[in-house]
Amino acid sequence: MRISHFNQAELAFRWRISPRTLERWRWSKTGPVFLKIGGRIIYRLEDIEAFEKASIRPAVAMAVPHVEAEHRAAT
């Protein structure tokens, strides 16, 4: 059986973050979409995966100072 819903503790464990971070994100409306059923907060797997996909960022190449200096000297 595939898990289709996560509670706050389960999602925090999945992402290795504090459950309080998820609370703060809900308060600031910056985290993943969630459901509030009664007093219970749950996250649907498809919303979690959509948030993860939207959070993908390209890698940034780090400048290596000695390589840049050698390149400038050669030109």
C-alpha positions as CSV (number, residue, x, y, z in Angstrom):
1,M,0.0,0.0,0.0
2,R,1.4,3.4,-1.0
3,I,1.3,6.2,1.5
4,S,-0.7,9.1,0.1
5,H,-0.9,11.4,3.1
6,F,1.7,12.6,5.7
7,N,1.2,14.3,9.0
8,Q,3.5,17.1,10.2
9,A,6.0,14.7,11.9
10,E,6.2,12.3,9.0
11,L,6.8,15.2,6.5
12,A,9.4,16.7,8.8
13,F,11.1,13.3,9.0
14,R,11.0,12.9,5.2
15,W,12.7,16.3,4.7
16,R,14.9,16.1,7.8
17,I,13.6,19.4,9.1
18,S,12.0,20.5,12.3
19,P,8.2,20.1,12.6
20,R,8.2,23.7,13.8
21,T,9.6,24.7,10.4
22,L,6.5,23.3,8.8
23,E,4.4,25.2,11.3
24,R,6.2,28.5,10.5
25,W,5.8,27.8,6.8
26,R,2.0,27.3,7.2
27,W,1.8,30.5,9.2
28,S,3.8,32.5,6.6
29,K,2.0,30.7,3.7
30,T,5.4,29.6,2.1
31,G,5.3,25.9,2.5
32,P,3.5,23.1,0.7
33,V,-0.3,23.0,0.3
34,F,-1.9,21.3,3.3
35,L,-5.3,20.1,4.4
36,K,-6.8,20.9,7.8
37,I,-9.4,18.4,8.7
38,G,-10.8,19.2,12.1
39,G,-7.7,20.2,14.1
40,R,-5.5,17.9,12.1
41,I,-3.0,19.0,9.5
42,I,-2.1,16.6,6.7
43,Y,-0.2,16.8,3.5
44,R,-1.1,15.0,0.3
45,L,1.8,13.2,-1.4
46,E,1.0,14.8,-4.7
47,D,1.3,18.3,-3.1
48,I,4.5,17.3,-1.4
49,E,6.0,16.1,-4.7
50,A,4.8,19.3,-6.5
51,F,6.4,21.5,-3.8
52,E,9.7,19.5,-4.1
53,K,9.6,19.9,-7.9
54,A,9.0,23.6,-7.7
55,S,11.9,23.9,-5.2
56,I,14.5,22.5,-7.6
57,R,17.2,25.0,-8.4
58,P,20.1,24.7,-10.8
59,A,23.6,24.2,-9.5
60,V,25.7,27.4,-9.4
61,A,29.3,27.1,-10.6
62,M,31.7,28.3,-8.0
63,A,34.5,30.5,-9.2
64,V,38.0,29.1,-8.6
65,P,40.3,32.2,-8.1
66,H,43.5,30.6,-9.3
67,V,41.9,29.4,-12.5
68,E,40.5,32.8,-13.2
69,A,43.8,34.5,-12.5
70,E,45.6,32.1,-14.9
71,H,43.0,32.7,-17.6
72,R,43.4,36.5,-17.2
73,A,47.2,36.2,-17.4
74,A,46.9,34.2,-20.6
75,T,44.7,36.7,-22.4
